C-alpha cells in the first residue's frame, strides 16, 4: 500500500489547545485543502479517509469532489484528546492550572495533559488499528488519509522505526504532505512534511 498522508490546513485560531475541539480552518487553511486535492488529482486512488473532525474532513470533501470518490470520516484518526483543556484558550488554561505552562510533549507519553484526556500511547493504539485495517483492505493500492499532528507522527514514526519518545523530532506543518510505502516486511517514508503547492499534480505517484 502507498499511503498519501496529509495534515489538515491552518486553523482559524492558534491560541487554543486544539485537541478534539473542532477549530475551523482559516482562509489560508482552506486554500491548503485545495492544494492537497490538486496534489492527488491525477492519482489512481482506492479510498479516501479523514478524521471526522471538520478541519480534516474539509480536505476530504475537496478531494472527493476532485477525484470522484467519497471520503470516509474515521473517529480513530482524531487528534489527541486533551481532557478539560480541549478547545480552551491557552492563557485561560494556564490560569486554571499554572503547571501547563511547562507542559512538554514528553508528558503525554505517560499521562494525559489534563484529566479526561489521552496519552500518546492511547492515540497510537487506535491509529495503528486503522493502519492495519487499511493494509488488509487496500493491499497494493494508493490510499489517502487526512489527519492531525499526533496521528501523523505516530504513523511516520513507526515507518521510520523511531521510538515513541522521538515522534516529535520532525516537523508536521499545517497542510503538509507525506508518503509512506508499505512493503511485505517493512515501510519506507518516501516524502516527509512537503508542501503540496510546491509540486504539480501527478508529480508524486
NORGI-V485451 format. One record per helix or strand of 2 or more residues. SS is the DSSP state (a for helix, b for strand). FROM is the first residue (numbers start at 0). LEN is the number of residues. If there is no record, write none. Layout:
ss & from & len
SS & FROM & LEN
SS & FROM & LEN
//
This chain:
ss & from & len
b & 1 & 6
a & 26 & 13
b & 44 & 7
a & 53 & 14
b & 70 & 4
a & 74 & 3
a & 82 & 3
a & 89 & 7
a & 97 & 5
a & 104 & 5
a & 119 & 18
b & 141 & 6
a & 148 & 12
a & 163 & 3
b & 175 & 7
b & 186 & 9
a & 195 & 3
//
